[in-house]
Amino acid sequence: MPSRKFGPICTNMVYYISPPPQSPLARIVAAIIAVFALVGAVILGTAAFLVVLGIGLVAGLALWLRVAWIRHRLKKSGVDFGASTEKPAESGEVIDAEYTVISVKDRHDDP
């Protein structure tokens, strides 16, 4: 049988950082401490969730107020939010415009 360099492999061994308490009183105290630790973790997690939720709600409220203020200012300046931006296809209206070229970039694409 070949010898192992790192020692035997044991699959049935359980390793503890510290062994479980042997006396019933110590087990009860350990259980109570474990329950307090779990309850504390749940309370801390809930508090963290509520803080993140509160920050999200404040940010959402600030964004909503900003959009409402911008809409108010646009309405005050005469923008109609109910107006349609599409023209009917049968209107037959042609938009004509004149323009002036302000600057021309040199194009060297011609061979």
C-alpha positions as YAML, in Angstrom:
chain: A
units: angstrom
residues:
- id: 1
  name: MET
  ca: [0.00, 0.00, 0.00]
- id: 2
  name: PRO
  ca: [1.49, 3.37, -1.00]
- id: 3
  name: SER
  ca: [2.11, 5.78, 1.82]
- id: 4
  name: ARG
  ca: [0.47, 9.18, 1.72]
- id: 5
  name: LYS
  ca: [2.60, 12.25, 2.01]
- id: 6
  name: PHE
  ca: [0.03, 14.38, 3.83]
- id: 7
  name: GLY
  ca: [-1.39, 11.83, 6.22]
- id: 8
  name: PRO
  ca: [-4.45, 9.58, 6.17]
- id: 9
  name: ILE
  ca: [-7.78, 10.80, 4.85]
- id: 10
  name: CYS
  ca: [-10.53, 10.47, 7.42]
- id: 11
  name: THR
  ca: [-14.04, 11.10, 6.15]
- id: 12
  name: ASN
  ca: [-15.93, 10.46, 9.38]
- id: 13
  name: MET
  ca: [-14.10, 12.95, 11.59]
- id: 14
  name: VAL
  ca: [-15.85, 16.14, 12.65]
- id: 15
  name: TYR
  ca: [-13.59, 19.07, 13.50]
- id: 16
  name: TYR
  ca: [-14.68, 21.67, 16.04]
- id: 17
  name: ILE
  ca: [-13.06, 25.01, 16.73]
- id: 18
  name: SER
  ca: [-14.04, 24.41, 20.32]
- id: 19
  name: PRO
  ca: [-15.81, 21.25, 21.45]
- id: 20
  name: PRO
  ca: [-19.49, 21.48, 22.34]
- id: 21
  name: PRO
  ca: [-20.24, 21.97, 26.04]
- id: 22
  name: GLN
  ca: [-20.76, 18.76, 27.99]
- id: 23
  name: SER
  ca: [-22.91, 19.90, 30.91]
- id: 24
  name: PRO
  ca: [-26.64, 20.59, 30.40]
- id: 25
  name: LEU
  ca: [-26.34, 24.04, 32.02]
- id: 26
  name: ALA
  ca: [-23.52, 25.03, 29.65]
- id: 27
  name: ARG
  ca: [-25.56, 23.79, 26.68]
- id: 28
  name: ILE
  ca: [-28.57, 25.89, 27.75]
- id: 29
  name: VAL
  ca: [-26.37, 28.99, 28.16]
- id: 30
  name: ALA
  ca: [-24.79, 28.34, 24.73]
- id: 31
  name: ALA
  ca: [-28.26, 27.96, 23.17]
- id: 32
  name: ILE
  ca: [-29.43, 31.23, 24.75]
- id: 33
  name: ILE
  ca: [-26.31, 33.02, 23.49]
- id: 34
  name: ALA
  ca: [-26.89, 31.55, 20.01]
- id: 35
  name: VAL
  ca: [-30.53, 32.74, 20.02]
- id: 36
  name: PHE
  ca: [-29.44, 36.26, 21.05]
- id: 37
  name: ALA
  ca: [-26.81, 36.26, 18.29]
- id: 38
  name: LEU
  ca: [-29.38, 35.22, 15.68]
- id: 39
  name: VAL
  ca: [-31.93, 37.77, 16.88]
- id: 40
  name: GLY
  ca: [-29.23, 40.46, 16.85]
- id: 41
  name: ALA
  ca: [-28.25, 39.51, 13.29]
- id: 42
  name: VAL
  ca: [-31.88, 39.71, 12.15]
- id: 43
  name: ILE
  ca: [-32.35, 43.10, 13.83]
- id: 44
  name: LEU
  ca: [-29.11, 44.42, 12.32]
- id: 45
  name: GLY
  ca: [-30.09, 43.15, 8.87]
- id: 46
  name: THR
  ca: [-33.54, 44.70, 9.16]
- id: 47
  name: ALA
  ca: [-32.05, 48.02, 10.25]
- id: 48
  name: ALA
  ca: [-29.63, 48.00, 7.31]
- id: 49
  name: PHE
  ca: [-32.48, 47.18, 4.91]
- id: 50
  name: LEU
  ca: [-34.60, 50.01, 6.31]
- id: 51
  name: VAL
  ca: [-31.72, 52.48, 5.97]
- id: 52
  name: VAL
  ca: [-31.20, 51.50, 2.32]
- id: 53
  name: LEU
  ca: [-34.95, 51.65, 1.71]
- id: 54
  name: GLY
  ca: [-35.14, 55.10, 3.31]
- id: 55
  name: ILE
  ca: [-32.28, 56.40, 1.17]
- id: 56
  name: GLY
  ca: [-34.00, 55.00, -1.93]
- id: 57
  name: LEU
  ca: [-37.30, 56.63, -0.99]
- id: 58
  name: VAL
  ca: [-35.66, 60.00, -0.37]
- id: 59
  name: ALA
  ca: [-33.80, 59.78, -3.70]
- id: 60
  name: GLY
  ca: [-37.03, 58.80, -5.49]
- id: 61
  name: LEU
  ca: [-38.93, 61.65, -3.88]
- id: 62
  name: ALA
  ca: [-36.18, 64.12, -4.85]
- id: 63
  name: LEU
  ca: [-36.26, 62.86, -8.44]
- id: 64
  name: TRP
  ca: [-40.07, 63.08, -8.58]
- id: 65
  name: LEU
  ca: [-40.02, 66.62, -7.19]
- id: 66
  name: ARG
  ca: [-37.36, 67.66, -9.71]
- id: 67
  name: VAL
  ca: [-39.39, 66.28, -12.64]
- id: 68
  name: ALA
  ca: [-42.56, 67.93, -11.29]
- id: 69
  name: TRP
  ca: [-40.74, 71.27, -11.00]
- id: 70
  name: ILE
  ca: [-39.41, 71.00, -14.56]
- id: 71
  name: ARG
  ca: [-42.89, 70.13, -15.88]
- id: 72
  name: HIS
  ca: [-44.32, 73.10, -13.95]
- id: 73
  name: ARG
  ca: [-41.77, 75.47, -15.48]
- id: 74
  name: LEU
  ca: [-42.42, 74.08, -18.97]
- id: 75
  name: LYS
  ca: [-46.19, 74.49, -18.56]
- id: 76
  name: LYS
  ca: [-45.62, 78.02, -17.30]
- id: 77
  name: SER
  ca: [-43.60, 78.78, -20.45]
- id: 78
  name: GLY
  ca: [-46.41, 77.51, -22.68]
- id: 79
  name: VAL
  ca: [-45.49, 73.91, -23.51]
- id: 80
  name: ASP
  ca: [-48.57, 71.76, -24.11]
- id: 81
  name: PHE
  ca: [-47.95, 68.19, -22.92]
- id: 82
  name: GLY
  ca: [-51.20, 66.93, -24.45]
- id: 83
  name: ALA
  ca: [-50.33, 68.04, -27.99]
- id: 84
  name: SER
  ca: [-49.64, 65.34, -30.53]
- id: 85
  name: THR
  ca: [-46.21, 65.34, -32.12]
- id: 86
  name: GLU
  ca: [-47.32, 63.36, -35.17]
- id: 87
  name: LYS
  ca: [-48.92, 64.99, -38.18]
- id: 88
  name: PRO
  ca: [-51.65, 63.11, -39.96]
- id: 89
  name: ALA
  ca: [-50.44, 61.45, -43.16]
- id: 90
  name: GLU
  ca: [-53.23, 62.97, -45.26]
- id: 91
  name: SER
  ca: [-52.39, 66.58, -44.36]
- id: 92
  name: GLY
  ca: [-50.12, 66.94, -47.41]
- id: 93
  name: GLU
  ca: [-48.31, 69.85, -45.79]
- id: 94
  name: VAL
  ca: [-44.74, 70.43, -46.95]
- id: 95
  name: ILE
  ca: [-42.29, 72.22, -44.71]
- id: 96
  name: ASP
  ca: [-39.93, 74.49, -46.64]
- id: 97
  name: ALA
  ca: [-36.92, 76.28, -45.19]
- id: 98
  name: GLU
  ca: [-33.98, 78.36, -46.27]
- id: 99
  name: TYR
  ca: [-30.55, 78.00, -44.77]
- id: 100
  name: THR
  ca: [-27.12, 79.58, -44.94]
- id: 101
  name: VAL
  ca: [-23.88, 77.57, -44.68]
- id: 102
  name: ILE
  ca: [-21.77, 79.10, -41.92]
- id: 103
  name: SER
  ca: [-18.62, 77.03, -42.32]
- id: 104
  name: VAL
  ca: [-17.43, 74.33, -44.67]
- id: 105
  name: LYS
  ca: [-14.84, 71.77, -43.70]
- id: 106
  name: ASP
  ca: [-12.39, 70.89, -46.43]
- id: 107
  name: ARG
  ca: [-13.12, 67.44, -47.75]
- id: 108
  name: HIS
  ca: [-10.29, 65.51, -49.30]
- id: 109
  name: ASP
  ca: [-12.37, 62.52, -50.37]
- id: 110
  name: ASP
  ca: [-12.10, 63.29, -54.10]
- id: 111
  name: PRO
  ca: [-9.43, 61.23, -55.93]
...
